[in-house]
Amino acid sequence: DAFAPGSAGLAGPELGDGARGAVVHLTLLKRPVEQVEWLEVVDKDWSELLHAPAAAWEDCEVVLAAVSRCGWALQHAAEPLQADRRVVLAAVRQTGLALQFASKELAADREVVLAAAAQCGRALDFAAEELRTDRDFILEVLRLNGRALEHCGREMCADREAALTAVANMGSALGCVAPTLRDDYEIVVTALKQDPGALIFASGHLRGDPELRALADSLAAPGADAPAPLDGASQPAATADAPEPALGSEEPAATCKGPDRVVFFGPRHSEGNMSLAKTLGVEGALMCEIGNLGLPIAPGFCVATKSHDLSDTDLSKGPLKEALAKVEQASEQRFGCKYAPLLLSVRRCSASDGVQQLRPRSDTEFDSLANIGLNDEIVAQWSLQWNPRCALDCYRRFIFNFSSAVKGLDMRPFEEALAAVTTRLDSRCQLGRKHEACDIPKRELEDLVNEFKALYAEQVGSPFPQDPHAQLSEVVAAALWRGASPGAAAADYQPPAVMRRVVVQAMVLGNFDPNSAVGVASARPPALTAPAGVLGDGQVPRLSGEWLLNAQYEDVAGGSRQCMHLTEEDSKAWADRHSVAENERRWRFPSLEERLPWAFARLVQCHSTLAAHFPNMPEARRLEFVVQRGHLWIVQPRPRCAADDSRLPLETLRR
């Protein structure tokens, strides 16, 4: 009646004369009070729903809203809703890997699996067998996501039509095709047209082909996402058949120019060994030796120099360019490429050549910096392909640490901005939960990243650097010469006779997904009376240490989060001391042995190998490790300091 002709009603100046006489149908939807409250919680932060009653995860509308925010929420839904096609479709379109939580019937649904694989190629691992062996369906997936070829099985990787389809969609998919097809000229050209940086994945003779290199150069215009291709002669692949230098032998032939020494290390093969300890430092030599033992160490290279020439950190030429190419080859990723981005970390190695340091290390001195190589374009593409929250979290960490360690900026505004976000989340939480930086949702992370970039530009006077190679050169220079912050060069001066060392290493992300983690492990003798690091005949080192799920190493070192124990035995002993119930311990503080048993088994195997190889070197068995997508990687050994005792747990050392 309000809209009837001649009626004043609602049709007035607010709606205009055109609304008069219109027929409007209104539907009043009655919702339970609990459902309205749950929907409000989801709208603010879906993870807060984890503390709600089980009935919340049985409500279709609530679960649909939650999985639309984050596909991982599907794992908490009631079983009938995991078989609801509408709910599962919403989940896999947001996060493809949510397919693993869907019912078996929906894992065989073509539309559902196609939506999941288009968002994340790894979702094919959770599809029904009949779809994974359906060639036409796989080709349809590859037209939407070429990188999915990595999860299509060996037969499809060796299929020429499948390879062409994949590289036409994503050039970096050339790294997933069978080796026999990487020397197919048409496939390589198709990949280069999509991504000039894909030349690194071609076979050796095609990487050095002048025509292909000229084509890649012409396609890699200034400002493009991929830098110009590298010389094929400088990219030897690290293979299992590569000769391993013997321990204690003469110094192996390593890339050397002038006073600098650049030594590559990686799984199964390294260019150095323990004989280079005086040049590379104990830590650098240990990383080379760990690679020679065949253990899963993230690839990288050590840089040792006495030079003060800033041009020595130019990664576009010389030994640094060659070493970076080898890291790209070993990791099958490209530094600066938005489709298969290689992220790097830079650490300064401790001195061990007998030269006394002129001054003690200060709290503000450069130590390490991770997530190098991120920019706006790479983060945007990564958010589409993989986990958007992980991309934004890594970018947030990189901007913060780059501003502090390299530029020496005033970090109080950055810390206040971060604290304001967590405080705002605390005030909105109806359950009184206290939020840490690792709990910030995607939308708030986007705003925080933009605020960090604005704070950086305000203090520096220029935007945050977007060229990954410029970022890396600046970080390496800061690590070598400690002259990152204004006015620091004089205070941080060292005489030319002192050898400076850094390690540049491929990033392995412990915050990639729920099956990723980071931690520190050490081996203790079975008997506390035995000397630290010395094992008797037949004795097996006891594993101890700490770890965090969905984190990076700075979270473990900073102590901002409650770390968990590696072994179930230590975890239960800790729970007994702190009066933590067993159910709460298994839910909130599980051990690595319980939560990621396959990664724990691999860690034990690595420790046994190192204990046998270095029976009298405890620093060789103190490792920083990362688990990404369920796979264990050794990042670096953690040499002992003067105040350290390897027989004590890390939480005791921190106290």
N, C-alpha and C positions, 0 to 999 in steps of 0.2 A: 504493500500500500504506500510505502514511503516514496516509491518511484512512479506512482500512478499519475496520469495527466492532471494538471491543476493542483497537485498536492505540493505543499512546501517541503515536507519530509527532509530527506538527506540530499535531494537534488537541488542544490543552491549554487552559490558562487564557488563553493569548493569543487564541485563536480562539473559545473558548466551546463549550459542549456542543452547540450547534446545528450546528456544523461537522462533528461526527462523522457518519460515514456518507455525507458529501457526495462527489460525483464532480467532481473538478477536472481540467480539461484545460490543460496548460501547453505553450506553444510556445517553444522556444529558437531565437532568431534570431541567426544568425552574421553579423557584419559585418566587413568589412576594417578593419584598424587605421586606415588613412588616412581612411576614411569616418567612423569614430568621432571622430577628431581634428577633421575638418572640421565635423561637427555640433556639437562643443563650441565651436568658433570662432564658428559662426553663433549659438549660444545666447548668447554674450557680446556680440558685435558683428559683424553680418553683413558690414560693410564691410571687415573684416580679411580676408575671403575673397578680396578683389580681389588680394591678394598671393600667393594659393595657386596651384598648377599648374592648367593648363587642364582637367585631368581632374576637378577639383572641380566645375566648371560643366557637366560631362557626366553627373554623378551625379544621378539624379532625386530621391532623398530629400534630398540636400543642397540642391539648388536649390529644392525645395518648402519646406524649412524657411526658406531665405533670403527667398523672395518672400512668405512668410507674415509675416515681420518687416517687410519693406519691398518694396513692389511694384516699385520701380525696379530691383531686382536682376535682374529678368527680362531687361533689356537685355544682361546679361553671360552669360546662359545659352546653352548650345549650341543650334544651330538646331533639332535634333529636339525639344528640350524647349520651345522657343518655339511648337511646334505641338502640345504635349501639353495636352489640355483641362483636366486636373486642375491642372496647374501654372499655367496662364494664369488659370483661375478664382480660384485662391488669390491671384494677383498683383493682379488687377483689383479684387477685393474689398477689398484693403488700399490700393491706389492705382489709381484709375480710369484715369489717364493711362498706366499700363503697357500698355494695349491697343495702343499704337503699336508695341510690340516683339513683338506676337503675329503668328502666321502669317496669311496672307491668308484661309485657310479659317476660322480662328477669329474673324477680324474680321467674318465674315459669320454667325457663330453668334449666334442671338437671345439665348440665355441669357447668354452671355459678355458681349455688348455691353450688355445690360440691366443686368447687375451692375456693369459699368464706369461706365455713364452714371448709375446711381443713386448711385455714390460721387463722381463728378465729371462734370458736364455736358459739359465740354470733350472728354471721351472720344469723343463722337459725331463729332468731326472725324476720327477714325481708324477709324471703322466703315466697312463696305462700303457702296457707293453704293446697293445695293438696299434696305438697311435705313434709310438716311438719307432715302430717298424714300418709305418705307412709312408712310403716315399713321397707321394703326392702331398700328404699333410706336412711333412718336413719341409718340402719346397715352399709351401705356403707360409710356414713359419719364417723361413729364411728371407722371404721377400719383405717381412716386417722387421726382422731382427737378425742381421747377418751374424752377429756374434754368437747366436744360439748354436752355430755349427760346432762349437766346442763341446756341446753336450748331446750331439747326434750320433755318436758312435763312430768307430773306425771306418765302417763301410760307407757311410755318408761323407765322411771327411775325404775319402778317396774317390768320391763321385764327382766327375768333372762339372756336370750341370749344377749340382748342389754348390760346388765351390764358386762357380761363376755367379750364381744367384746371391750367395752370401757376400762376396766382395763387392758386388754391385750395390748392395745396401750399405755395407760398412767395410771400408778398405782394410782396416786392421784385422778383419776376419781372415786375411791371408795367413796370419800366424796360427790359425786353427786347421788349415787344410793339410792333407797328407804331404810329406816331404817330396813325394814324386810329382805332385802338382805344383809345387812352388817354383819349378823351372819351366812352367807352361807360360809362354810369352803372352798369350791373350789374357790369361787370368791375372798376371802381374800388371799388365797395362790397365785392365778394368779396375783393379784395386787402386792403382796410382791415380786414376781419374777421380776416384772418390776420396782418396786420402793420400797425398804425395808422400807422407811419412811411412806408408806401408812398404816402401822399397826395402826397409831393413829386414822384412820377413821373407823376402825372395831368396832363392838359392844363391850360393856364392858367386857363380859366374854371371848371373843376371844382376846382382847388386853392383858389379863392376862394369856392366854394359854401358858404353858411352851414350847410346840413344836413350836408354831408360833413365839414366841420370840427368840427361838434358831435359827429358820430359818432366821429371819430378821437379827439377829446378824451375822450369817455366810455370808449372802448376802451383808451386809454393810461392805465391806472391807475397810481398812484404805485408806483415800483419796477419797472414794466414795462421791457422791453428797448428800447422806442422812446420818445423824448420826445414831447411834444405837438406836433402839426403846426404848421408855420410859416405866416405870412400869405402867401397866394398872391401878393399884390401885391409882395412883397419878393423874388421869385425869378425874375427875368428869365433866360431861357435864353441861353447864349452860343452864337450861331449864326455861320455863316460870312458872313452878310450884314450883320452888325453893323458900324456905321461905325467906322473906325479913326482915332484922333486923329493929326494930323500932327506930325512931329517939329519941335520948336521953336515950336509954336503956343502959344496961351494955355493956362493950366492947365485941364484938362478938369473937368467937373462930377463930383466924386467924393463918396461918402457922407461927410458932415461934420457933426459936432455938437460945439459948444463948441470946446475947444482941440484935439480929436482929429481925425485924418484917417485914414480906413480906405479903402484902394484895392484893388479886386479885380483879379487878373490870371489869365489862362488861355490855352489854345490859341485862336488866331484872333482873340481880342478881349481887351483890357484897358481898365480905366478910367483908366489913367495912361500917361505916356510920359516921355522924358528931360527934359522941362521941369519935372518934379517932383523932380529930383535933389536940390535943396536941402532939400526937405521929407522925402522918403523915403530920402535917401541914394543914392549911386551904385548900390549893389547892388539896392535896391528898384526904382529907376527902370529899371535894365537889365532886370530880370525883366518889368516891364510892357512894355518895348519888344520883348523877345524874343517875348512873346505876340502883340503887334501884327503881328510879321513872319510869323505863321502857323506858327511852329516848335512842336514838341511839348513845351511846358513844363508841368509838373504844376501844376494850378490851386491858387490860394491867395490870400492878401490881405496887404497891408502895413499896419501900424499905426504911426502916429507921434503922440506925445503929449508934452506938458510937464506934464500933470497928475500929482498924487500921490494922487489919490482911488482907492482900491482898487475902488470900485464900477464904475470905468471898464472893468474886465476882466470884467464880468458878461456872459456870452455868451447869456443868456436874453432880452436886450432891446437895443434900440438898434442902432447901426451894426455892431457885432460879430455880432449875430444875423443881420442881413441879409447880411453878407459870408459867414458860414458857410453860409447857405442857398444862395448862389451856387456855393460850392465843392461842396456836395452835388449840386447840379443838374449841374455840369460833369462831375463824376466818376461820376454815377449811383450813388452810395453814400450811406449815411446814418450820420452820426456817432452812435454809441451803439446802433445796430441790430445785433443778433447775426447776422442773415442776410446782410446786405450791408454789413459794417462799414467805415466810413471812418476810417482812421488818419491822424493829423496829426503834423507836426513843427513845432517852434518854434525860430527862430534869432534872435539879436540881430544887427542890422545895424551895420556900422561907421559911425562918425560921418564926415561929409564936408561939413559945412556951415560949416567954418571955425572952429568953436568948439573951443578947446583943452581937452583932457581934463585934469582936475585931478590924476589919478594914473595910473600905468601899469596895464595889465591884469595881474591876478594869475593864477596857474595854476589856482586854485580858482574863478575867476569864471565865472558862467553864460555859456555860449557857444551851445549848441544841445541840443535833446532831441527824440528821435524815438519813434515807436510809441505816441503818446498816444492813448488811447481804448480800450485793452485792459483787460479784466477777466476774472474767472473764467468767467462765462457766455459771453462772446464767444469766448474761447479754446476752450471746450468745443465750441461749435457750429462754429467754424472748423475744428477738428480733424476733425469729421465730414464737412464739405463739401470741404475742400481738403487742404493739406499739414499734418498735425499737428505735424511737427517744426519747420516754419517758424513756426507759431503759438506754440509753446512757446519757441523761440529769441527771437522778438520780445518775448514777455512777460518773459523773463529779462533781456534788455537794458533794457527799460523800467523794471522794478523797480530794477535796479542804478543806472541813470542818474538816475532820479527821486529815489532816496534820496541820491545824491551831490550833484546840481546844485540840487535844489529844497529838500530837507530838511537838507542839510549834515551827514549822519550820519557816524559813524565807519565807514569802508569796509573796514577791515582784516578784520572777520569775514566780510564778503561775499567779499573776495578770497581768504581762506583756504578758504572753502567751495568756491569755483570751482577753486582749485588742488588741493584734496583729490579732487575728481571726476576731473580730468585725470590726476593721479598714480595714482589707482586704475585708470583705463583703461590707463595705461602699464604697470602691473604685470601686468595681465591679458593684455596683447598678447603673443602668442608670437613675433611677428616683430620685437619691439623698437621698434615705432613710437612716436613722441612725439605726443601728442594736444594739439590746441588747443581753444579754446572752440567753434569751428565744427565739431568732430568729435564732440561729445557726442551719443550716441544719444537716442532719444525717452524711454526709461524713465528714464535718468539726468537728463534735462532736467526731467521732471516732479518728481522728487525735489528737484532744485536750486531750481526755482521755489518749491516749498513751503518749502524752507529759507530762501530769500530773504525770503519773506513773514513767516516767523516772526522772522527777524532784524530786519526793519523794525518789526514790532509790539513787539518787545522794547525797541527804542530810542525809538520814538515814543510808545508807550503806547496805540496804537489800530491796528486792522487797516489793511492797505493799501487806499487809496480805490478803491471799485468804481464810482463815478459818473463816467463819462467827461467830462461837462461840468464837474464840480468839479475833475477832474484838469487840464483845459485852462485853466480860470481861474487855478488856482494856478501853473501853469507860465508863463503869460503875465505874471502879476504878478511872478514871480521874474525873468523876462527883462527886464521894463521897469524895475524898481526895485532889482534886485540885493539885495533884503532877504530872500533865501530862507532862509538859515541863521540860527540864533539868534545875536543880537548883531552881525549883519553890517550892519544898517541904518545905524548911525552911521558905520562905516568906509567904507561904500559910498555915502555921501550925495553927491548932486549938486544944484547949485542949480536952482531951477525954470526958469531960462532955457535950460537944456540940453535939446534935443530928443532923446527916446529913441525908438528904432525897433525893431520886431520883425517878422518874417515868419512867418506861419502858413500851412503848405502841406500839401496832400494827400500822404500817403506813397506812394511807389512802392518796392516791395520787391525788392531785389537778391538776397535769399535765399529767394525764393519757390519756385523749382524749379531743375533743372539747366540751364535755358535763361535764367536770370536772373543779373545781374552788376551791378557798380558800378565806377566809375572816375572819373578826372580826366583831361581832355584839354586840351591847349594847342596853339596854332599858332605855329610858328617861321618866320621869313623864310627863303626859299631860300638866300640868301647870308648867311654868318655875319658878314660885314662890314656888312650893312645894319643900320640902327638897329632896335632891338627894337620890333616892333609896327607898323613902317611898311613898306608893300608898294609896289613899283613897278608900272608899268603891265603888265598881263598876268601878273603873278606870282601863284602859287597858294600859300597857306600850307601848310607841311609839318606834318602832324599828329604829335603825340607825347604821351606820357603813360603812365599806369599803370591797371591794372584788376585786379579779382579776381572770380572766379566764385563764385556762391552766397555773397554777403557783403553787408554794409552799409558805409556810408562810414566808420564808426569803425574798421573793420578796415584800410582803406587808410590813413587818417590816423595810426592808432596804430602801424603798422609791425610788427604782431605776425605777419603772414603775408607770405610772399614774393610781392610784386606781379609782375604780368606786363605786357609791353609791348603797346601798341595795334597797331602795325604789324608785319608779318612781317619787314621789313627790320631794325627795331630789335631784334626778338626774336632774330634770328639773330646780329646783332652782339653782343648780350649773351651769347649762348651761346658764341660764339668767345672772348670775353674770359674767361669763367669755365670754359672747357674742358668744356662740357656737350655730350654727344653729340646729334646731330640727332633720333634716335628718342626720346630722353628729353625733349628740348625740346618736341617736338610732343605728347608724351603728358602731361607734367607742367607745362610752362610755355608753352602755345600763346599766340599773339597773338590779340587780339580779331578781327583780320582773318581769321584761320583758323578760330577756334572759333565765332564768331557773325557770319558775313560780311554778313548782311542788316542787322544792327544797326550794323556798322562802316560800311556804305555810307550809311546814314541819318546817322550822325555826321559823316561827311565832307561830306555835303550841308549839314548845319546849319552846319558851320564855314565853308564857302564862302559861305553866305548872310550870316553875321555878319561875315566878312572884307570883303565888299563893302559892307555897311551901316555898319561901324565900322572904316574902314581905319587910323585912328590911335589906336584904343583897344584895346590888347592885353588889358586886363581883361575886355573883352566877349567875347573868344575863348578864355578860360580857363574851362572849364565842368566842373561836376560832373554826371555823367550816371548814369542807372540803366537797366538793361534788365530788364524784368519780362515773363516768358513770351514772350521774343523781340522785344518792342516797346521801342524806345528812347524815353526821356523825359529832357528836360533838367531838372535840379533847381534849379541856381542857378549864376550866374557866380562865379568865384573871383578877386576883385580882388587886385592885386599888393600886397605889403607892401614896406617899405623895403629889406629884405634880399633881396628876390626878384629873380631874373633869369630871364625867360621862355625864354631860349635854352638853359638847362640842364635836363637830365632831372630828374624829381622824386627819383629815388634819389640823385642827387648832392646835391640840396638837403638831403635828410634827413641824409646823412653830414656 
